[in-house]
Amino acid sequence: MTAYGVPPTRPFGPRDGQLPISDHAVLGDGSTCALVRRDGALPWLCVPRFDAPPLFAGLLDARRGGSWSIAPEGLSGGEQRYVDDTAVVITTLSGAGGTVEVTDFQALRSGADLTELGTAARGQLVRVARVVSGSVRLRIAFTPRHGRFGRHGGDWTIASPDHPVLPLRLRSSHPLHDDGDGTLAATVTLRAGQTYETSLVWAPERRIEVGTPTATLLARTERAWRQWATHIDYEGPQRHLVRRSALTLKLLDHSSTGGIMAAATSSLPEWVGGERNWDYRYTWVRDAAFSTYSLRRIGLTSEADAFLAWTLGCAERDGGPSIMYALDGGQPPAEHTDPTLSGWRDSAPVRWGNGAAGQTQHDVYGELLDVAYQWVRAGGHVDDHLWSILAGLADAAAAQWRSPDHGIWEIRDTGRPFTYSVAMCQVAVDRALRIAEATGRTSSVERWRRSVKEIGYALDHGAWDAERGTFTEQLSGDGSHRGGLDGALLALPLRRVVDFTDPRMIATVEAVRRDLDAGDGLLYRYRHDVSSDGLAGPEGAFLLCSFWLVDNLTGQGRIDEALSLYDSLCARANHVGLLSEEIDPRDGSFLGNFPQAFSHIGVIASGHRLTRAMGSRRG
């Protein structure tokens, strides 16, 4: 059995002027989310929804991005934790004269039901600082990225050019002053047991219950989260982290539509100083499909149903599916760079919008039809109208699988015949056949059966390289098999394209481990250079690929090795159980957008598969 190491704990403190990506926790309300750092600063918040312009973007530029900080003078250390099974964050800060505990949460309305979390949101972020010991001088600084301050009653108003029609109000238990340089500030002296309370409100007044005590808001919010968490059904390895991963995916779920964000942030670099910086605050059909699949495995079905209904509705409206959606159901804005922000640790460019939205990615057909099949298996009813939509997706997959696309990794180059894309077209047609069988429909069935066989033949002969003994990243049309390898090959047995125990798959797993090894159980998703994807420079190891490796080891019956790798990957989660998209193999630090749905999907799905395999072995 291979032994995998655990990354070392890194000291508290900034590096190149900014704290590590791992030194953040996330809070949210189903409409948007915020990041709060271990030093008491809140450097990221987009309002009123995930994909809106950020009110605070200090995450991407400590000097010009803006943040909201609460910290004692002489700050020497900070620790964070979540209130169990909630999105309430508690940050404990050590200062010169004592210790302060800051509680952060996005408030939910009375009677909130997290199955409809977005409709339960109040549009209010609450921060409460309580002195635990000693006497401290608490420094408060509220610095939005853009805005002018005014007064309305006892509140401060913020007029932001990024949010011209959104009412933004700041409430504070102690007086703040406008320093004339874009900051509302105060220094408040507090003794043990005393508190400072503040909240930012961005909802219409009708959604805010004026005068509701903060303690009541907090109790309601905690109760709603814990009630939702009672539906999590999981008793396997890394139970606490699996529950936190489920909560994290829920935080990325725009519950009023069913769209699930790929990540909470934009432009956190996949390599420090590189150009691979992307805006992930949108719903990728692929990512959301993986999310709903993993949530369904642990008893959370309403999110999957909402995503399917919303996405199929968008596809019907547009005459076919898109690979990603903004939260209004349309396309993300055109990708553009922001010259006013320097990027995290000076990793420019900062990008808004996502140019991959216009790409061709054939796997979207398989992702959607697989979600639909899971829904039908769980008892979903397919009427004639829904069947016509699903059948149209299957027909499109059968017609387009031969044409090149940009693949699961969204290369910024000319399209290619990617193995995973072709395989997911087969999945699309196969799942349509299974739904037809389950619902007693016979139209198109024989044609689809022929298509499944045809695509399977192309995979067997075009993707398998007998000389090298592995499936390859792309299909070869001339038998030369010059294609390389990519981590998506590890997902083939997850979608039942190839059996885990097929000798070709076992050989492919070993080839991927050898060729894409980043050390200590980590894998690159492919080898990076301009010829591979049209972009210069490297990137970190892609966490989901390592979780797919866990799944393959589990499927091959190598349970002990799979469990060892799984535990080592879970140990890479930060102090509050969150994971980024990628890991820097040189030092174990986080890279890429954060928190990343893909990585938390891996925690849940691999844990579930291991649990079943371990149960079978005991049986």
DOZAZA-745202 format. One line per field, with one value per residue (C-alpha): residue number from 1; residue in three letters; x, y, z. Coordinates in steps of 0.001 Angstrom, whole numbers. Example, Ala and Ser with C-alpha at 12.3 -4.5 7.8 and 13.67 -1.06 7.14 Angstrom:
pos: (1 2)
code: (ALA SER)
px: (12300 13670)
py: (-4500 -1060)
pz: (7800 7140)
//
This chain:
pos: (1 2 3 4 5 6 7 8 9 10 11 12 13 14 15 16 17 18 19 20 21 22 23 24 25 26 27 28 29 30 31 32 33 34 35 36 37 38 39 40 41 42 43 44 45 46 47 48 49 50 51 52 53 54 55 56 57 58 59 60 61 62 63 64 65 66 67 68 69 70 71 72 73 74 75 76 77 78 79 80 81 82 83 84 85 86 87 88 89 90 91 92 93 94 95 96 97 98 99 100 101 102 103 104 105 106 107 108 109 110 111 112 113 114 115 116 117 118 119 120 121 122 123 124 125 126 127 128 129 130 131 132 133 134 135 136 137 138 139 140 141 142 143 144 145 146 147 148 149 150 151 152 153 154 155 156 157 158 159 160 161 162 163 164 165 166 167 168 169 170 171 172 173 174 175 176 177 178 179 180 181 182 183 184 185 186 187 188 189 190 191 192 193 194 195 196 197 198 199 200 201 202 203 204 205 206 207 208 209 210 211 212 213 214 215 216 217 218 219 220 221 222 223 224 225 226 227 228 229 230 231 232 233 234 235 236 237 238 239 240 241 242 243 244 245 246 247 248 249 250 251 252 253 254 255 256 257 258 259 260 261 262 263 264 265 266 267 268 269 270 271 272 273 274 275 276 277 278 279 280 281 282 283 284 285 286 287 288 289 290 291 292 293 294 295 296 297 298 299 300 301 302 303 304 305 306 307 308 309 310 311 312 313 314 315 316 317 318 319 320 321 322 323 324 325 326 327 328 329 330 331 332 333 334 335 336 337 338 339 340 341 342 343 344 345 346 347 348 349 350 351 352 353 354 355 356 357 358 359 360 361 362 363 364 365 366 367 368 369 370 371 372 373 374 375 376 377 378 379 380 381 382 383 384 385 386 387 388 389 390 391 392 393 394 395 396 397 398 399 400 401 402 403 404 405 406 407 408 409 410 411 412 413 414 415 416 417 418 419 420 421 422 423 424 425 426 427 428 429 430 431 432 433 434 435 436 437 438 439 440 441 442 443 444 445 446 447 448 449 450 451 452 453 454 455 456 457 458 459 460 461 462 463 464 465 466 467 468 469 470 471 472 473 474 475 476 477 478 479 480 481 482 483 484 485 486 487 488 489 490 491 492 493 494 495 496 497 498 499 500 501 502 503 504 505 506 507 508 509 510 511 512 513 514 515 516 517 518 519 520 521 522 523 524 525 526 527 528 529 530 531 532 533 534 535 536 537 538 539 540 541 542 543 544 545 546 547 548 549 550 551 552 553 554 555 556 557 558 559 560 561 562 563 564 565 566 567 568 569 570 571 572 573 574 575 576 577 578 579 580 581 582 583 584 585 586 587 588 589 590 591 592 593 594 595 596 597 598 599 600 601 602 603 604 605 606 607 608 609 610 611 612 613 614 615 616 617 618 619)
code: (MET THR ALA TYR GLY VAL PRO PRO THR ARG PRO PHE GLY PRO ARG ASP GLY GLN LEU PRO ILE SER ASP HIS ALA VAL LEU GLY ASP GLY SER THR CYS ALA LEU VAL ARG ARG ASP GLY ALA LEU PRO TRP LEU CYS VAL PRO ARG PHE ASP ALA PRO PRO LEU PHE ALA GLY LEU LEU ASP ALA ARG ARG GLY GLY SER TRP SER ILE ALA PRO GLU GLY LEU SER GLY GLY GLU GLN ARG TYR VAL ASP ASP THR ALA VAL VAL ILE THR THR LEU SER GLY ALA GLY GLY THR VAL GLU VAL THR ASP PHE GLN ALA LEU ARG SER GLY ALA ASP LEU THR GLU LEU GLY THR ALA ALA ARG GLY GLN LEU VAL ARG VAL ALA ARG VAL VAL SER GLY SER VAL ARG LEU ARG ILE ALA PHE THR PRO ARG HIS GLY ARG PHE GLY ARG HIS GLY GLY ASP TRP THR ILE ALA SER PRO ASP HIS PRO VAL LEU PRO LEU ARG LEU ARG SER SER HIS PRO LEU HIS ASP ASP GLY ASP GLY THR LEU ALA ALA THR VAL THR LEU ARG ALA GLY GLN THR TYR GLU THR SER LEU VAL TRP ALA PRO GLU ARG ARG ILE GLU VAL GLY THR PRO THR ALA THR LEU LEU ALA ARG THR GLU ARG ALA TRP ARG GLN TRP ALA THR HIS ILE ASP TYR GLU GLY PRO GLN ARG HIS LEU VAL ARG ARG SER ALA LEU THR LEU LYS LEU LEU ASP HIS SER SER THR GLY GLY ILE MET ALA ALA ALA THR SER SER LEU PRO GLU TRP VAL GLY GLY GLU ARG ASN TRP ASP TYR ARG TYR THR TRP VAL ARG ASP ALA ALA PHE SER THR TYR SER LEU ARG ARG ILE GLY LEU THR SER GLU ALA ASP ALA PHE LEU ALA TRP THR LEU GLY CYS ALA GLU ARG ASP GLY GLY PRO SER ILE MET TYR ALA LEU ASP GLY GLY GLN PRO PRO ALA GLU HIS THR ASP PRO THR LEU SER GLY TRP ARG ASP SER ALA PRO VAL ARG TRP GLY ASN GLY ALA ALA GLY GLN THR GLN HIS ASP VAL TYR GLY GLU LEU LEU ASP VAL ALA TYR GLN TRP VAL ARG ALA GLY GLY HIS VAL ASP ASP HIS LEU TRP SER ILE LEU ALA GLY LEU ALA ASP ALA ALA ALA ALA GLN TRP ARG SER PRO ASP HIS GLY ILE TRP GLU ILE ARG ASP THR GLY ARG PRO PHE THR TYR SER VAL ALA MET CYS GLN VAL ALA VAL ASP ARG ALA LEU ARG ILE ALA GLU ALA THR GLY ARG THR SER SER VAL GLU ARG TRP ARG ARG SER VAL LYS GLU ILE GLY TYR ALA LEU ASP HIS GLY ALA TRP ASP ALA GLU ARG GLY THR PHE THR GLU GLN LEU SER GLY ASP GLY SER HIS ARG GLY GLY LEU ASP GLY ALA LEU LEU ALA LEU PRO LEU ARG ARG VAL VAL ASP PHE THR ASP PRO ARG MET ILE ALA THR VAL GLU ALA VAL ARG ARG ASP LEU ASP ALA GLY ASP GLY LEU LEU TYR ARG TYR ARG HIS ASP VAL SER SER ASP GLY LEU ALA GLY PRO GLU GLY ALA PHE LEU LEU CYS SER PHE TRP LEU VAL ASP ASN LEU THR GLY GLN GLY ARG ILE ASP GLU ALA LEU SER LEU TYR ASP SER LEU CYS ALA ARG ALA ASN HIS VAL GLY LEU LEU SER GLU GLU ILE ASP PRO ARG ASP GLY SER PHE LEU GLY ASN PHE PRO GLN ALA PHE SER HIS ILE GLY VAL ILE ALA SER GLY HIS ARG LEU THR ARG ALA MET GLY SER ARG ARG GLY)
px: (0 1325 1699 802 2053 146 1060 2707 806 1820 2196 -332 625 671 2877 3557 1040 -1833 -2807 -2793 -5937 -6297 -6647 -10295 -13729 -16914 -20374 -23520 -27290 -28075 -27974 -24335 -21428 -18509 -15009 -13671 -9985 -8243 -7173 -10775 -10959 -13715 -12025 -14669 -18387 -20497 -24002 -26786 -25810 -22739 -21979 -22554 -19662 -17768 -18383 -15161 -12342 -9358 -8819 -7542 -5790 -5034 -4525 -7294 -9803 -11522 -12348 -14215 -11957 -12574 -9468 -7836 -4768 -1578 -3079 -793 -2847 -6201 -8109 -11394 -14099 -17625 -20499 -21182 -23466 -23941 -22451 -21746 -18029 -16304 -12861 -10849 -8292 -5453 -4501 -2225 -4677 -6907 -8880 -11818 -14289 -15870 -19029 -19941 -23077 -25482 -28875 -31878 -35481 -37903 -39137 -36267 -36297 -32924 -34523 -35433 -32497 -32318 -35916 -35071 -32172 -32541 -29793 -27922 -24390 -23947 -20677 -20480 -17227 -17215 -14256 -13521 -10741 -8863 -9459 -8901 -8915 -10941 -10229 -13041 -12512 -15235 -13712 -15813 -14101 -16079 -18651 -19709 -21094 -24236 -26556 -30112 -31399 -28842 -27448 -24701 -25644 -23234 -23740 -21707 -21332 -21178 -24584 -26505 -29992 -29147 -29869 -26744 -26810 -24324 -25455 -23100 -23607 -20837 -20267 -18207 -16608 -15935 -12193 -12634 -10577 -13237 -13344 -15776 -13644 -13697 -11589 -13671 -12357 -14143 -13702 -14396 -18058 -18740 -19655 -19523 -22266 -22518 -24382 -24496 -27956 -28596 -32220 -35356 -36649 -39669 -37340 -35637 -37387 -36301 -35189 -34790 -32097 -28857 -29121 -32485 -31056 -28163 -30388 -32718 -29814 -28145 -31458 -32182 -28743 -28884 -32349 -31065 -28036 -30276 -30961 -27286 -27057 -23424 -21552 -18333 -14712 -14015 -17612 -17075 -15386 -18060 -20740 -18771 -18368 -22131 -22664 -20090 -21880 -25111 -23393 -22545 -26154 -28173 -31277 -33881 -32889 -31056 -27786 -24682 -21559 -18275 -16617 -17222 -14472 -12874 -9244 -7470 -4468 -3834 -147 1269 2280 622 -2198 -4578 -6937 -10658 -14045 -15834 -18933 -21251 -23081 -21248 -23646 -20815 -19783 -23342 -24183 -21275 -22469 -26012 -24779 -22672 -25397 -27929 -25571 -25859 -29606 -29845 -32182 -33981 -30857 -30532 -34189 -34030 -30882 -32397 -35622 -33819 -31233 -33710 -35905 -32982 -32135 -35718 -35860 -32578 -33135 -30305 -28092 -25244 -22154 -22630 -25154 -25236 -27740 -30396 -30350 -28508 -24872 -22041 -20793 -18005 -14695 -12591 -9617 -9676 -6585 -7499 -6764 -3311 -4502 -3841 -110 195 -1093 -2713 -4843 -8036 -10910 -14668 -16934 -15783 -14805 -15359 -19099 -18905 -17033 -18308 -18255 -20114 -20006 -22875 -25349 -24158 -24065 -27675 -29077 -27222 -28802 -32190 -31652 -30776 -33937 -36069 -34527 -35547 -39160 -39312 -42140 -41342 -44286 -44370 -43078 -40071 -39431 -39229 -36551 -34509 -34835 -33648 -30507 -29804 -30271 -27875 -25228 -25655 -25241 -22297 -19935 -17631 -16960 -14085 -14784 -12856 -13211 -13791 -10691 -11854 -8676 -8160 -7156 -8719 -11120 -10049 -11745 -11414 -12029 -14051 -16332 -16990 -17587 -20120 -22008 -22304 -23491 -26152 -27591 -27280 -29172 -31886 -32261 -32499 -35100 -37060 -36990 -38082 -40969 -42153 -41205 -40037 -39453 -35812 -34700 -33239 -31459 -29975 -28797 -26904 -25408 -24219 -22468 -20958 -19547 -18295 -16452 -14838 -13683 -12315 -10357 -9671 -8894 -7050 -3322 -2291 1403 1452 -1198 -3506 -6494 -5466 -6762 -7941 -9261 -6844 -8285 -5304 -4265 -1136 -2253 13 -2328 -1234 -3065 -5405 -7050 -10534 -9721 -10074 -13742 -14653 -15630 -17511 -19914 -20019 -18213 -15551 -15578 -13218 -11777 -11391 -7677 -7461 -8788 -6425 -3533 -4784 -4937 -1290 -311 -2077 -432 2955 2640 627 2192 2694 3952 2370 -855 -1467 -2070 -1958 -5013 -2715 768 763 2345 1122 777 -1477 -4097 -3084 -1938 1546 2877 2114 -654 -1023 -2188 -5930 -7569 -10573 -8282 -6793 -10278 -11054 -7942 -9402 -12568 -10614 -8558 -11776 -13441 -10448 -10800 -7621 -9504 -6615 -4640 -7732 -8472 -4899 -4989 -8462 -7371 -4286 -6384 -8878 -6000 -5235 -8459 -7877 -8608 -12377 -12640 -12510 -10580 -9435 -9365 -5655 -2634 883 2966 5998 4614 1015 -496 -3865 -4184 -7188 -10660 -12013 -13915 -14141 -17203 -15201 -12912 -15769 -17608 -14563 -14699 -18346 -18384 -15159 -16195 -19537 -17909 -15379 -18134 -20038 -16898 -15846 -19329 -19234 -15832 -17082 -20164)
py: (0 3443 5937 9521 12513 15369 18945 20937 23557 27039 29947 32729 35872 37529 36562 39129 41372 38844 35869 32443 31336 28671 31322 31986 30666 31094 32160 32665 32620 30903 34166 35089 34369 36115 35142 36055 35742 34474 38058 39296 40945 40253 40700 39234 39855 40107 41549 40842 37505 35364 36686 40388 42877 42555 45140 43936 42545 42819 39140 40227 43449 44215 47923 48793 45969 46942 44972 45130 44533 44113 43374 44320 46521 44502 41529 38532 35542 34302 31023 30112 27526 26906 26429 22748 22028 25723 28494 30617 31462 32323 33949 34287 37109 37674 41304 43375 43669 40620 38276 39021 36571 37718 35908 36309 35090 35957 36174 34111 35186 33788 30323 29836 26531 25705 23611 27078 28901 31824 32841 32640 35098 38484 40271 41012 40170 40432 40793 40647 41165 40092 40582 37251 38398 41560 45011 45757 48663 47337 48845 48822 49770 49448 50118 49117 48862 51860 54067 57298 57445 59182 59046 57735 57932 56142 54137 54813 54453 53374 54635 52328 52717 48922 48664 51763 50583 48385 49865 49373 50315 49830 49692 49997 49842 52424 55622 55421 58349 58962 59428 61122 58480 55851 54277 54282 53764 53657 52629 51200 50259 47241 45136 41436 40644 43770 43601 45582 44807 45815 44647 45355 45312 45112 43980 46100 47146 44864 41871 43204 43009 46284 45937 42158 41398 40001 37018 36159 36439 34187 31573 31484 31133 28356 26509 26638 25308 22523 21490 21154 19184 16575 15262 14376 10578 9568 7483 6659 7821 11515 12010 15533 16693 15076 16985 20205 19528 19094 22407 24035 22811 24168 27529 27491 26631 29565 28065 30291 28916 25625 26798 25661 27799 26223 28324 31435 33576 34878 34962 33219 31896 28289 29195 32246 34732 32758 33682 30840 33044 32551 33721 30707 32430 30727 27446 24917 22145 19648 20851 21173 17696 16260 18268 16976 13418 13552 15254 12632 9906 11238 11811 15393 15217 18549 20320 17811 18161 21961 21998 19604 21581 24921 23682 21807 24896 26989 24395 24305 28093 28328 25362 23388 23346 25725 24585 27265 29826 33067 33108 34863 31861 33749 33630 35102 38493 38626 37833 40911 41831 44370 46601 48257 45119 43564 40026 37794 38020 40131 37323 39329 39368 39629 38509 38995 36893 33666 33150 29400 30067 30146 26864 23569 20883 17718 16188 18492 16052 13174 15248 16358 12987 11250 13655 12987 9235 9475 11500 8919 6110 8032 8110 11170 11217 11827 13288 13617 17172 16312 13210 15281 17454 14479 12690 15822 15888 12243 12867 15824 13686 10923 13451 15437 13000 12796 16542 18009 20084 21943 19206 19017 21147 23912 24361 27807 26297 24546 21708 18077 14645 14273 10795 12024 14101 11185 8905 11321 11365 7609 8165 10561 8035 5177 7089 8008 4296 3494 6213 4898 1414 2674 4695 2278 4367 2774 5590 6018 3074 930 3905 4813 1254 1359 4699 3374 493 2799 5182 2253 890 4303 4422 876 1437 5160 5826 2610 2631 -1036 -233 1993 2 2894 4887 8272 11797 11980 9602 8846 8750 7049 4543 6483 7189 10146 11670 12174 11349 13415 13001 12791 9227 8290 9341 6804 4023 6504 6998 3255 3681 1143 -1189 -410 -3914 -3910 -4676 -1693 589 -822 -203 3310 4144 3166 5129 8247 7868 7611 10339 12915 12379 15581 13779 12537 11318 14474 14487 17083 17019 17040 18195 21925 23941 26186 23234 21356 24019 27321 28856 29523 28364 25597 25081 23206 19664 19245 17823 16177 13988 12528 11809 10040 7972 7040 5898 3720 2111 1449 -24 -2309 -3626 -1900 -557 58 1998 3970 4835 5959 8270 9547 10397 12222 14317 15163 16201 18950 20769 24013 24777 24952 22037 23917 23065 25044 23862 22985 22364 23695 20475 22395 23331 22070 25568 26280 27495 28333 29533 28852 27071 24864 22669 20028 19358 19016 16781 14505 14401 13317 10958 9144 8832 7348 4845 3833 3395 1007 -942 -1257 -2410 -5059 -6246 -6592 -8395)
pz: (0 -905 1948 1198 3140 4740 3761 6537 8507 7383 9805 10084 8201 4771 1860 -847 912 908 3011 1340 -446 2222 4964 4094 5026 2987 4102 2065 1774 -1551 -3517 -3060 -776 892 1969 5402 6251 9355 10142 10416 6976 4473 1059 -1277 -1674 -4831 -4440 -4931 -6512 -7155 -10641 -9903 -9720 -6425 -3742 -2116 -4286 -1943 -2660 -6075 -5081 -1428 -2140 -4609 -4351 -1117 2033 5327 8307 12019 14086 17384 17475 17673 15827 16332 15238 14047 14084 12427 12727 11535 13902 13204 10240 9446 7307 10389 10738 14015 13821 17032 16903 19364 19928 22125 25000 24665 22454 20177 18667 15384 14230 10548 8789 6020 7666 6652 7030 9567 8593 6134 4274 2739 12 -1296 204 -2216 -1455 2238 2003 3680 1743 4941 6093 9861 11766 15570 17487 21139 23440 25078 27399 28282 26851 23181 20788 17880 14483 11901 8249 5595 2169 -859 -4207 -5515 -3862 -2231 1279 2482 5474 5810 9350 11467 8553 6073 2398 -323 -3860 -6093 -9862 -10074 -8354 -9524 -8555 -5570 -2137 -13 3656 6462 10077 13023 16785 17235 15236 12051 10275 6602 6257 2893 1122 457 3927 6835 9918 13700 16659 19488 22931 24399 27535 28091 27412 25348 21656 18457 15898 12272 9180 5467 3900 149 15 -225 3189 2848 3177 6301 9645 11209 14802 14838 17457 16093 18434 16846 13336 14279 15917 12895 10496 12472 12845 9109 8159 10733 9600 6023 7229 8871 5351 4785 4829 5188 7774 5908 5977 6651 7770 9076 5863 3671 5587 5216 1491 1155 2928 648 -2482 -1001 -494 -4219 -5137 -6458 -4985 -6589 -10018 -9368 -10897 -9032 -9272 -10317 -7594 -5532 -7053 -10208 -11343 -8501 -10445 -11365 -11160 -9427 -12111 -14906 -17270 -16363 -14348 -15029 -13818 -12311 -10898 -13391 -13760 -15921 -16864 -16398 -12938 -11719 -13016 -11033 -8007 -8165 -8701 -5538 -3487 -4567 -3339 229 267 -1039 -4029 -4239 -5570 -8419 -9355 -9371 -11525 -14070 -14365 -14769 -17270 -19448 -19425 -20653 -23315 -24583 -24737 -26656 -28961 -27362 -24281 -23558 -21703 -19038 -17860 -15947 -13118 -15191 -17546 -20250 -21242 -19170 -20317 -22856 -21238 -20533 -18381 -15565 -15639 -12321 -10250 -9940 -9156 -6172 -5458 -8613 -10828 -13595 -15591 -13569 -15780 -15676 -17878 -19444 -23071 -22848 -22942 -26744 -27062 -28402 -25713 -26608 -23128 -22105 -23720 -21607 -18427 -18806 -19826 -17012 -14494 -16119 -15885 -12190 -11691 -13512 -11446 -8318 -9486 -11726 -14261 -17925 -19810 -23581 -23533 -21373 -23444 -26615 -24993 -23794 -27134 -28914 -26735 -27549 -31269 -31107 -29384 -31977 -34766 -33416 -31692 -34730 -34839 -32780 -29682 -26973 -24384 -20661 -19993 -22353 -24359 -25869 -29221 -32189 -31449 -31259 -31091 -27316 -25954 -22985 -25212 -27546 -24566 -23084 -26367 -25995 -22420 -23696 -26143 -23666 -20960 -23450 -24198 -20496 -19948 -22946 -21471 -18058 -19502 -22184 -25192 -28431 -30935 -32009 -29846 -32625 -34157 -30783 -30192 -33448 -32452 -29072 -30844 -33444 -30837 -28780 -31806 -32383 -28763 -28831 -32034 -31995 -28329 -27414 -28118 -28076 -28410 -25353 -23518 -22641 -23742 -25077 -24672 -28292 -30899 -33693 -37172 -38802 -36163 -35224 -31632 -31119 -28528 -24968 -21754 -19631 -16252 -17761 -18843 -15167 -15350 -18068 -15645 -13456 -16364 -17210 -20498 -19471 -16470 -13606 -13929 -17710 -18284 -20619 -17898 -15290 -17667 -18401 -14692 -14292 -17398 -16121 -12701 -14367 -16994 -15015 -11595 -9583 -6479 -3259 -4834 -6864 -10615 -13341 -15558 -18613 -19533 -20124 -22871 -25669 -28031 -25603 -24976 -26543 -23247 -21935 -18590 -16112 -13593 -10317 -9705 -10286 -7158 -8801 -10898 -7727 -6381 -9670 -9034 -5634 -7409 -9833 -7091 -5200 -8272 -8808 -5251 -3995 -997 1398 -1195 -2183 1452 2067 -945 -19 3522 2239 -160 2562 4814 2295 3202 5045 8681 8056 5608 2278 -881 -3883 -7479 -7553 -5341 -5880 -5849 -4632 -1217 -963 -1119 -2727 -6317 -8462 -7582 -4108 -2784 -5860 -6418 -8316 -5343 -2866 -5322 -5122 -1334 -1377 -4365 -3501 135 -894 -3253 -604 1966 -296 -1171 2465 3375 640 1834 5410 4148)
//
